[in-house]
């Protein structure tokens, strides 16, 4: 079942959290996705839109985390988070390189340092510090740049009422409130947590009154509809 939403009006710049599972698929860099994403974004840049991307870590993050634990058996949460953060930075550098001719030269890694004098159509960020995921970084950028809506692209088309990998009767949700999200996911960050949206980022988003759209990043025709102000498929969290 797919839920179609009415068009959204997006402000410039458009903040997009790009899930690491889109960048790295089955242990390899997904050049097909990146090529198509590159072409799509440049089409919208030509129409005057500007973008702030934040790259996630995905499977690479979990691979390094699991490898460290396998060797020394136990690792502090901060070390687990730092492994994930560096995975997001590798993915972020890849995105910035792809958009190099139209991107700000500095990748955002310290969100206490606001992006000053940003004139390019694209800027790219990645993980910041332990205690949350790159979703929090994207939410922080939305706050800094006055965005009311954040697009969260991942490898799922909707948020479900429970984990669809574990439960065959999991149902996709068209709309969900931040309060309900927190009831489902809790309010604590666990390194490597695989959730539709980081619970720490969820708390900040609720405080900001931010709307988050969760959509499948590989369904690029649908992403195009979303960016173009046309009806789209996904889950709206508000």
ZAKOLMI-443745 format. One record per atom (N, C-alpha, C): x, y, z. Coordinates in steps of 0.05 Angstrom, whole numbers, plus 5000, padded with zeros to 4 digits. Atoms other than C-alpha are relative to their C-alpha. Layout:
N
XYZ...
***
This chain:
238
501749765000500050005000501850255000498549765002502750684980498150245004501749774994500051345007501050244984499449765016499851944961499350255016500449754986500752624993499550234981500349755016498553304968502750144998497549865003504153754943500950165024498949834979508754094993501450244987498549765008511554794985502650005015497350014987519054754999501450274997498549755001523355355016502949954992497150025004530455484993501450095025499050255012534955185014498449765009501450244993532054485014502049815014498250174984535154045069499249714995500550295006535853305051502049835015498350214987538552745095500149774981499650215020541452245046501149755014499250244985541551555078502449864989497650155009548051165076499349754984500850245014544250555051499550064970500349935028543050944986502750034986497349955011550351114976501649744998498650265000553050424995497849795000501950215003548849834972501349734996498950275003550649104982503150005000497149994996557749295003501550164979498649845021559149734942498750274997501149735006558350464924498049974977502150035020551850514885500250234980499549795020554150904824497650054983502549965016547450804789498350215014501649804984543751164845501350274999498649744998549051704851499950154973500149875026549051834776497250124995502849905004541451904774499350225019500549794980541252314838501450264991498549775011546652774809498550154978501449885022542652884746497450145009502549884990536153014784500550265015499549764984539153514832500950234982499149795019542553894775497750124984502449905014535853954740498650215017501449824982532954284801501750255007498249774996539154724812499650194977500449835023538054984741497450165002502549864996531055194764500250205024499649804979534055614820499949895029500150114973533655134878502849965012497550054986539155054930499649785020500350244984540654444972502249985021498250084978543754245038499749705004500150294996545453505040501649925025498550124979547553105100500149704995499650285007550452415086499949825025500050194979549051815129502249794996497950205001553651225144499249744989501150255011549250625128501649765009498850264994552149925126502950025007497149974995559450165126500450065030499949934972558250475194499749755018500550244983555449825223502249804997497850195004561049415191502450065018497749924984566449815226499449965030500950034972562549815291500249715008500050294994561649055289502949895000497350105001568948945269501550075025498649924975571549335328499149835024501050164978567048965376500949714998499150285004569048295345502949965010497150034992576448425359500450045029499449944972576248735428497549955018502350104986569248485448498250215013501649794989566949125480501250274993499149735008567249855459498250215013501749784989564850495493498350124977501849895019558950825459501350234984498749785014563251435441501749904977498350115021568151005402498349884977501950105020562350655366498950224983501149775014559451325348502150124981497949885016566151595323500549844974499750165024566851005275497750064980502249935017559951165248500350284988499649735009561551905243501950014977498050005022567751775201498949874975501250125024563651325155498250204986501649795012558751895144501750214985498349805013564552355128501249904974499150125025567251885075497850034979502249975019560351865043499550294993500449725005559752615050502050114981497949915019566352735015499449904972500750115027563952294958497850184988502249825010557552714951501150274992499049735006561453364954501849994975498350035024566353104901498249994975501850025023560552924855498850274992501249745005557653624862502150225001497849814994564453964866499850264985500149765016563254464810497850195009502249824991556954734844499749995031500250044971558454564918501950185015498249854982561354964975502549835006497650164997568654754984500349865027499650124974568154605058497649815006502150184990564353985081499450075029500949924973560354145144500449755018499550214980563053725202499550115028500449874974562454225260497650194997502449855004555354495265499850245018499849754985557355015316501150224982499049805020560855355257498050034978502049965021555255645216501350044973499049985028556055635141499850304992499949715006558256355128500650044970499449925028558156665059499449784980500750215019554956065026498550114976501249895025553456254954499449784980500350225019553855584917497249875002502650134999547555184899499949765020500050254984549754584941502150035023498150034978553054475009499549725012500250274990554553795040501149985028499150054973555053585112500049705006499850284991556352935150499750005030500350024971556652685222501650205015498849784984558553155278501449895025498850094975559752855347498249785012501550234989557552255389497450095014502549954986550552205417497550024983502349995018546252225355501049934972499350075028546052065280500150244983499949785019546752475218497250134996502749875001539152595221499950255017499949774982540553055279501450244987498549795014545653435237498250144979501849895020540453525182497950185013502049844985535353775233501350265009498649764991540554265260500450204977499849825023541754535190497350134993502749895005534254615180499550235019500449784980534155035244501650244992498249775006540155465223499150154975500649875025537355605154497050054996502949935000529955695172498249824984501650185016527455085135497749895018502350114986520554845156499549714995500350275008521054185121502749874994497650155005526553665119499349744985500550245016526853095068502049785009498350224991529452435095499949774980499950205020531451975038501549755010498750254990532951245056499149784982500850235017531550545031497349895008502850074995524350535056498250214989501949825012518250845025498250145020501749904979514450955090501249935027499750104972515050935165497849805005501950214993511650305191499350015030500850004972507850205256501749815017498150174987512949665273502049904979497850085017519249355243499049804979501050185021517149055175501849764995498150235003523348605176499449785020500650204979520748265239497049925000502950054998513148315231498750014973501450005027509248105169497650184999502449845000503248505192500650305005499349724997507149165197498550174979501649835018503049725166501450274995498849735007505750345129498250225010501549774989503651015158500250234981500049765017501551615117500950245015499249774983502352105174500449905029499450074973505252055244500950255015499149774984506252555300502749945013497550044987512852665335499649865027500550144974509752435401499849704996500350285005507751775370502749874991497350105008514651695338501749945025498450044975517851775407498949765016501150244986513051255436501049744987499150235015515150775381503049945003497150035001522650895382501450065027498749914975523951175452501450264996498749745001528151785467503049985004497150044995535051475474501449924975498450085022540451425422501849775006498250244998544050755413501750004975498350005024550150745367499249784980500850195021548350415301497049954998502950045001540850475314499050034972501249995027537050315250497050075004502749904996530750745255499350194978500849825022526651165206501150295005498949744994529051785243501149995029498650004974533951865301498350125022501749904978530251945368500950275011499149744990534752525389499350224980500849815021533552865322496950055001502949974998526052735332499250205021500749814979526053125397500650284992499449745010529553715365498050094979501949935021524853695305497350075012502649934987518753695350500250285013499649744988521554295388499950224980499949805021522654665323497450024984502450015016515754485295500649924971499150085027519354165236498349774989501350225014515853725185502249844986498150175013519853125161498549814981501150195019518252735098501949774997498450245005520752015095499149884973500650115026521251755024502349824990497950195011524951214985501850154981498249845016531151534956500549894972499550115026531751054898497650034981502349955017524851214873500150304991499349725006527551844840497950154985502349865012521351994799498250125022501549904978517752064865501450235014498449784988523352494894499750254983500449775019522652934832497350135005502749894995515153004846500150175026499849874974516753194918501450284997498449765003521953714898498550204981501449835020517353984842497350115010502549914990511454104887497649864988502250175010507253534860499449795020500750214981503652964896502249795001497850194996508552464925499249785019500450234982509051804962502050015023498250004977511851765032498550025026501249954974510551875106500850285009499549734989509852575136499949985030499949994971512052665208499950305008500349724992509753305242498750025027
***
